[in-house]
Amino acid sequence: MNLLLAEVAQATQRLAAAGVPSPRFDAEELAAYVHHVKRSQLHTVKDADFDARYWEAVSRREAREPLQHITGRAFFRYLELEVGPGVFVPRPETESVVEWAIDAVRDMDVAEPLVVDLCSGSGAIALALAQELPRSTVHAFELDEGALEYTRRNIEASPDRARVTLHAGDATKAFEDDRSWDGRFDLVISNPPYIPLTEWEYVAPEARDHDPQMSLFSGEDGLDTIRGIERVAARLLRPGGAVVIEHADQQGGQVPWIFNEERGWTDTADHRDLNNRPRFTTARRVGL
């Protein structure tokens, strides 16, 4: 075992003691970041090249600063995104939401799908859809100024940037000033804020203390933004168009009721993520 791997083993113990959920992965990822190698190449770092700044990075993670804020990057499906303080860090659970959306659009057999991503944050969802649906046009809405800096940078760095349009505005009022978009979209997708204000103390420190509050909390029951997005989706989707919206695992019995038949929805269903937890609701717009 070289010096770096021995230090990684010690760092893993420290991170585990601090309550970090994935201590070994994070210790290795920080080592790879500091030494400019891949995780699979840590054993190739010579002892003489060990960088003591590794322990500075470990200390920051030990204090529950998000791993992605330390490295400045987040991985989402096939993307590497720039993230940091001021923007919500995309989570692996959201990848299953995007996977459902991609399959749904492909099943529609639409030549040039039109998609809108509401509460876009880093742009992870919008850019993943643009990448994996190569004939699609994607609109992304983000309100928070701090997050918008990252959304813009990630879109500008994307080879698919010509097909992604960023709108600085409230997702619950998307295209209110231009009703020519009403009834045209094939897909509305969102990972909105959905944590009840009463749950603040139970949120993981990485999110509670570092993600923008606007991206986390939404009213007393956590459903205020989702209710607003339901109204937007009802206006923007064409008949047969689909909506997919992420929610907390405790909300799997509540969100589907928002997308009910009386409001013009059909095929409403709730879905589980890779951890078998209720994670997102889908529905289709009926003809009016």
N, C-alpha and C positions, 0 to 999 in steps of 0.2 A: 504494500500500500504506500503510495506516495504521500507527501506532506499534505497536499490539498485534500485528498480523500480522508485523511485522518482529521483534518479540520472540519470537513463537512460532517463527519460522524459526531464531533463535539457540538457543532452548530445544530444538528438535528435534535440532540438532547435538550439544548437550551430552548429551541423553538417549541418542542413538545411540552416542556415545563411551563411555557408561557401561554399554552392553550391554543397555539396555532393549529388549525385543522389538518394541514398536510405538511408536517415538519420536514420530512425527508425530501419531498419534491421541492419545497421552497428553499431549503439549504442548498440543494444541487443547482437550482435555477439561479440563485444569487451568485454561486461560485462560477457558473458558466458566464453570467453577465459581467462580473468583475474581470474575469480572465479572458473574455472575448473568444470563448469556444462554445461548442455545443455540449449539452449535458453528457452525451455519450463519449465526449473527448476529455473529460476531467482527468482521467488517468494519464493523459499524455502531457499534462502541465508539469514541467520540471520543478523540483523543489526550489531551485534558485529563482524561479519566476513567480513564486507565491506572492500575491499582493495582499498586504495587511489591510487594505481598504475593505477586504471581504468582511472583516469583523465589524466595521462600521455599518455595512449593509445589514448584517445579521442583527445588530443591535436595534436598528430601525424596525426590522420585521418583528423582533422580539417585543417591541413596544406596540405591536399590532398595526403598524403602518402597512397599507396594502402592498403586496409584492409588486403589483403592476405600477404603483407610484414610484417605487424604488428603481425599477428597471426602465420605466417610461414606456412600456409596451404591454399589449394584451393580445392574446391569440384567440381568434374566434372563427370556427370552421376552417376555411383555407386562408384566412386573413391575418396579417400582423398589423395592429393598430397602435397609433400613438395615444397614450392616455396619461393622466396625471391629476393633481389636485384641481377640482372644479368640474370634473366630468365623471359620470357613473361608469364604473368598470364593468364591462360585459361579463356575464356569468355563463358557465358551461350549460346550465339548465336551459338557457334561451336558445341554444342550438337546436333543440328538439322542436321549438316553436317555428324556427326558420325552415327546418326540414319539412314539417307539415305544410307550410306555405308553399314551398317550392313544388312539392308533389301535387298540391291542389291546383296550382297555376298550370303545371304541365298537363294535368288531366283536363283542363278547360280547352286545350288545343286552340289557344288564341295566338295569332301570328305575332303580335307585338303587344305583350301584356302591359297594362298600366297599373302601377302600384303606388301606394302612399304609405310611408312609415311615420307614425305619429309618436312623439317623444323620442326622437332619434338618438340623443346623447352623443356617443362617440361616432355614430354612423355605422355601427357594426351590422345591424339588420339590413339597412338600406344597401350597403356595399356588398354584403353577402348575396342578397337577392340579385343585384346588378351583375355580379360575377357569375352566378350559377343559372341565371335566366338571361342569356346573352342578347336576346332581342327585346328585353324589357326596357321600359322607361320608369324610373323611380323618383318620386318626390319625397323629401324628408323634411319634417317639421321639428324644430327645437326652439324653445323659448329662452332658456337660461343662457345669459351672455358668456359665462365661464365655459359652459359646455360647448357653445357654438364655436369657440376658438379651435377646439379639437375636431369638431364635426367638419369644419372647413378644411383643416389641414389634412385630415384623413381622406376626404373626398378629392382634394387636389392631388394627393399622392397616388390615387387609384388609377389604374389604366382604364377603368370604366367611368371616369368622371364625366364624360360627355353625356352619359345617360342618367346622371343623378343630379337633381336640382334641389338645392337647399333653400328652405324658407325659414326665416327668423320669425316665429310666431307661436301663438297658443294652439296646441294640438286640438283642443276642444272647440276651436273656431276656424278650423282649416278651410281655406277657400271661401269663407263667408263673404269676402269682398269681390269674388269672381264666381258667380253661380254657373258659369259656362262649364265648370267641371262637374256639376251635379250629375249623378247617374252614369258616369263614364268609367269609373275605376273597376278593375277586375279583382283587386285585392286591397284590403285595408289591414295593416298589421301594426301591433304596438306592444311594447314592453313599458307600460306606464308606471307611475308611482302607485303603489297599492297597499302600503303599510298603514294600519290605523294609528292615529296619533297616540292612542292609549298604549301602544306596544313599544314606545320609544326605548324604554329601558331594557327590553329583551333583544334588541337588534345587535348583531355582531359588531364589535368595535370597529372593524375595518370599514363597514358601511356607515354606521351611526356617526363616527367621528371624522370620516374622510369623504364619503360620497356627498354630493349636494343634497341638501334637505328636500329641495324641490323634486328630486328624482326618486325620493323614498316615500314620503308621507302624503296621504290624500284623504283628509277628513276623518271624522270620528270612526267610521267603519272601514276606511281605506278604499272605498268604492267611488268616491266623487269623480275622479278623472275617468274611470271606466264608464260611468254613466254618461259623461260628456262625449266620450269617444263613440259610444253606441249611437248617439244622435248624429254625430258626424258621419259615421259609417253608413247609417241609414240614408243619408242624403247623397253621399258620394258614390256608392256602389251601384252598378247596373244590376238589373234583375239576373239572379244566378251568381253574382259576384260574392266573394267570401270575405269574412272577417276572422282574424285570429288575434287573440289578446291574452297576454300572460297575466297570471295572478298569483297570489300567495297560496301555498298548499292548503291553508285552512279555508280558502274561499271557493273551493271546487263545487260546493253546493249552493253558492250564492250567485256567482257571475252568470251561469247559464240562464237564470231567471230574468236577468236584465235583457237578454236577447230572446224575447218570447214571441209567440205567434201574433199576439195583439199588436206588437210593434212592427210586424212585417218580416219576421225571421222564420226560417225553417231549418231543419237538419241541425239544430243546436246540440252541441255535444261538449263534454269535458274530456280532457286527455291528461295522461300521466307522463312524467318526464323519465329520464333514464334511471332515476332513483325510485321509480314507482310511486311518486307523489303527485297529487293533482297539481297541474302546472298551467294549463291554458285552455281557453274556451274557443270554440269555432262555431260559426253559423253562416248561413247563406241568405241572401236577400231574395225575397219573393217578388214577382212582378206586381206593380201597383196599377 
